[in-house]
Amino acid sequence: MQTVCMPRLALLQSRGFPTKDGAFEHHESLIRKAASGGSAIIATQELFLTPYFCTTEDPARFDLADPIPNDYTDRLGALAAELGVVIVSSLFEKRGAGVFHNTAVVHDADGTMLGCYRKSHIPQDPGFEEKFYFTPGDSGWPVWSTRHGRIGVLVCWDQWFPEAARLMALGGAEILLYPTAIGWLPSEKDSLGKAQHCAWETVQRGHAVANGCFVAAINRVGTEDGTEFWGQSFIANPYGEVVARAETGDEQVLIHEIDLGQVEEFRRIWPFFRDRRIDAYAGLGQRWTAGTP
């Protein structure tokens, strides 16, 4: 008989802080709060140690980055070991001179840093000047077997790409986590805000269905340089149902019990992986195919 694992997943929906030490201390309190509530997997929002600095192009903001590992990752590892929880954090990484990444780090429940995922898809929009700051990731699509389940971590703009979710699901992910910093620009909120949020949530719920896994997005809140981060962190089950959702403007520790047995059950009933035509998808390796000579 298969042993069913039902870890509690906690999403730390919080705001930006002016200093990294202040941000860490605040998030440590949120991690301890989540662990005291029985959470086994705890995930931060995107770039949790810093304000969302990508609103403008400013070379001085590269000073916000740190090599990995660093003092903060060491402290996260010690915290994970003390509490017996998996911690997923999102950081600004300095990899080398002129090479910076938007990087997610995973610590297992014994404190071991299992590895990192470097954000692969990098956006460039007004208020989201990320191509200036981040080199596209080359870490592949890792999936980590943690004490509390098999997880894949993607970051924000990766949310829109079904290929990334599929590759992590094929690697065995039962839960896909998306640390996020997404919000409304003042000029767009009235006319497009509702539609933008609908698209963001819908595409990720689709990833849950298409891959028969749980999907969780951890957004920030507050207004930074005119961008209003819309919060509404959520967890969707393999049917795409939103089983937990945070508020729009408030800090919140969103906790929900994840029945990993649903992943196996769903994939047996709707065997999308069985029915994939892996012999027929060569075109996915092309940039564009319509009208190509």
C-alpha positions in Angstrom: 0.0 0.0 0.0 1.3 3.4 -1.0 2.1 5.8 1.9 0.3 9.1 1.4 2.2 12.2 2.3 0.2 15.2 3.3 2.6 18.1 4.1 1.4 21.5 5.0 2.6 24.1 2.5 3.1 27.8 3.6 3.4 30.7 1.3 4.9 33.9 2.8 3.1 36.8 1.1 4.9 39.9 2.4 6.1 43.3 1.4 9.5 44.8 0.5 11.9 46.1 3.1 14.6 48.8 2.8 17.4 46.6 4.2 18.3 42.9 3.7 18.8 42.4 7.4 15.4 43.9 8.1 13.8 41.7 5.4 15.5 38.5 6.8 14.5 39.2 10.4 10.9 39.7 9.3 10.8 36.6 7.2 12.4 34.6 9.9 9.5 35.5 12.1 7.1 34.4 9.3 8.9 31.1 8.8 8.7 30.4 12.5 5.0 31.3 12.5 4.4 28.9 9.6 6.4 26.1 11.2 4.5 26.5 14.5 1.3 26.0 12.5 2.6 22.7 11.3 4.0 23.7 7.9 6.6 21.4 6.3 7.4 23.3 3.1 7.8 27.1 3.4 8.3 29.4 0.4 9.1 33.1 0.1 8.1 35.6 -2.5 10.5 36.6 -5.4 13.6 38.6 -4.3 12.4 38.5 -0.6 15.5 40.2 0.8 15.2 43.4 -1.3 12.7 45.9 -2.6 11.7 45.1 -6.2 14.6 47.1 -7.7 13.9 46.3 -11.4 11.5 49.3 -11.8 14.3 51.3 -13.4 17.7 50.6 -14.9 20.3 51.7 -12.4 23.8 50.1 -12.3 24.2 50.9 -8.6 21.4 48.3 -7.8 23.7 45.5 -8.8 25.2 46.1 -5.3 22.2 44.4 -3.9 23.3 41.0 -5.2 25.3 38.4 -3.2 27.2 35.3 -4.2 25.5 32.0 -3.3 26.1 30.5 -0.8 26.3 33.5 1.6 25.5 34.4 5.2 21.7 34.5 4.4 21.6 31.1 2.8 23.6 29.7 5.8 21.1 31.2 8.2 18.2 29.8 6.1 19.9 26.4 6.3 20.3 26.6 10.0 16.7 27.6 10.4 15.4 24.8 8.2 17.4 22.3 10.3 16.2 23.7 13.6 12.5 23.6 12.5 12.7 20.5 10.4 11.1 22.2 7.4 12.0 22.7 3.7 12.6 26.3 2.9 12.4 27.8 -0.7 13.8 31.3 -1.0 14.3 33.7 -3.9 17.5 35.8 -4.1 19.5 38.2 -6.2 22.6 36.3 -7.1 26.0 37.7 -8.1 27.6 34.8 -10.0 30.5 36.7 -11.4 31.7 40.0 -12.8 28.7 41.3 -14.8 26.8 38.1 -14.4 23.7 38.2 -12.2 20.8 35.9 -11.7 17.3 35.8 -10.2 17.8 32.6 -8.2 15.7 30.3 -6.1 17.5 28.3 -3.4 16.1 25.1 -1.8 17.1 23.9 1.7 15.9 20.5 2.8 14.6 19.8 6.3 18.0 18.9 7.6 19.4 22.2 6.5 21.2 20.9 3.4 21.2 23.3 0.5 20.0 21.0 -2.2 20.7 23.4 -5.1 19.4 26.4 -7.0 17.2 27.2 -9.9 18.1 30.3 -12.0 15.2 32.1 -13.6 15.2 31.2 -17.2 12.6 33.5 -18.8 13.4 37.2 -18.3 10.8 39.9 -18.9 11.3 43.4 -20.2 8.4 45.8 -19.6 7.8 49.3 -18.2 8.4 48.9 -14.5 9.9 45.4 -14.9 13.3 46.1 -16.5 14.6 42.7 -15.7 16.7 42.1 -18.8 19.0 44.8 -17.6 19.7 43.0 -14.3 19.4 39.2 -14.9 21.3 36.8 -17.1 18.9 34.0 -18.3 19.4 30.9 -16.1 21.3 27.9 -17.3 20.5 25.6 -14.4 18.1 23.4 -16.4 14.9 22.2 -14.8 15.9 20.6 -11.5 13.5 18.7 -9.3 14.4 18.1 -5.7 13.4 15.1 -3.6 12.9 16.7 -0.2 11.9 15.1 3.1 8.3 16.4 2.5 7.8 15.8 -1.3 9.3 16.3 -4.7 9.3 20.0 -5.7 10.2 22.1 -8.7 10.8 25.8 -8.4 10.3 28.3 -11.2 10.3 32.1 -10.8 7.6 34.7 -11.8 7.8 35.2 -15.6 8.5 31.5 -15.9 4.8 31.2 -14.9 3.6 31.9 -18.5 5.6 29.1 -20.2 4.0 25.6 -20.2 7.2 24.1 -21.4 9.0 24.9 -18.1 6.2 23.5 -16.0 6.0 20.3 -18.2 9.8 19.7 -18.0 9.7 19.9 -14.2 6.7 17.6 -14.0 8.4 15.1 -16.3 11.3 15.3 -13.8 9.0 14.1 -11.1 7.7 17.3 -9.5 4.6 16.9 -7.4 4.5 20.5 -6.4 5.5 23.5 -8.6 6.4 26.6 -6.6 6.5 30.1 -8.3 8.1 32.9 -6.2 6.6 36.0 -7.7 6.6 39.8 -7.9 3.8 40.9 -10.1 1.4 43.8 -9.9 -0.5 46.6 -11.6 0.9 49.8 -13.1 -1.3 52.8 -12.3 -1.9 53.6 -16.0 -3.2 50.0 -16.6 -5.1 49.0 -13.5 -8.5 50.4 -14.3 -8.6 49.2 -17.9 -6.6 46.0 -17.7 -6.1 45.1 -14.1 -8.9 42.5 -13.8 -7.9 40.8 -17.1 -4.2 40.7 -16.2 -4.9 39.0 -12.9 -7.3 36.6 -14.5 -4.7 35.6 -17.1 -1.9 35.2 -14.5 -4.0 32.9 -12.3 -5.6 31.0 -15.2 -2.4 30.0 -16.9 -0.9 28.6 -13.7 -4.1 26.7 -12.9 -3.7 25.2 -16.4 -0.2 24.0 -15.6 -1.6 22.2 -12.6 -4.2 20.4 -14.7 -1.9 19.7 -17.7 0.7 18.2 -15.4 -1.4 16.6 -12.7 0.4 18.4 -9.8 -0.1 21.1 -7.3 0.9 24.7 -8.2 1.6 27.5 -5.8 2.4 31.1 -6.6 3.8 33.4 -3.8 3.4 37.1 -4.6 4.4 40.2 -2.7 2.1 43.1 -1.6 2.6 46.8 -1.2 3.4 49.6 -3.7 7.0 50.1 -4.8 8.0 52.9 -7.3 4.4 53.0 -8.5 3.8 49.3 -9.0 1.0 47.9 -6.9 1.8 44.3 -6.2 -1.5 42.5 -6.2 -0.8 39.7 -3.6 -3.5 37.0 -4.1 -0.9 34.2 -3.6 -2.7 30.9 -4.2 -2.4 27.1 -4.2 -4.2 25.0 -6.9 -4.7 21.3 -6.8 -4.2 18.9 -9.8 -7.8 19.7 -11.0 -6.8 23.4 -11.2 -9.1 24.3 -8.3 -7.8 27.1 -6.1 -7.8 25.5 -2.6 -6.3 28.5 -0.8 -5.9 32.1 -1.8 -4.5 35.1 0.1 -5.8 38.7 0.2 -4.9 41.4 -2.3 -3.2 44.0 -0.1 -2.3 42.4 3.2 0.7 40.4 4.4 -0.4 36.8 5.0 1.0 33.4 5.8 -1.1 31.2 3.6 -1.1 27.6 4.8 -2.8 24.6 3.2 -2.4 20.8 3.6 -1.2 19.2 0.4 -2.5 15.6 -0.3 0.2 14.3 -2.5 -1.8 11.2 -3.1 -4.0 13.3 -5.4 -1.1 13.6 -7.8 -0.9 9.8 -8.4 -4.7 9.5 -8.4 -5.1 12.3 -11.0 -2.4 11.0 -13.3 -3.9 7.6 -13.3 -7.4 8.9 -14.2 -6.2 11.5 -16.8 -3.0 10.0 -18.1 -1.7 12.9 -20.1 1.9 11.7 -19.9 1.0 8.4 -21.4 -0.8 10.0 -24.3 1.8 12.7 -25.2 2.9 12.4 -28.8 6.6 12.8 -28.1 7.3 11.8 -31.7 5.4 14.7 -33.1 6.6 17.8 -31.2 9.8 18.6 -33.0 8.4 22.1 -33.9 8.6 23.1 -30.2 12.4 23.4 -30.7 11.9 26.2 -33.3 11.4 29.9 -32.6 8.6 30.2 -35.1 7.2 28.0 -37.8 4.4 29.9 -39.6 5.6 31.0 -43.0 9.2 30.0 -42.4 11.0 29.1 -45.7 
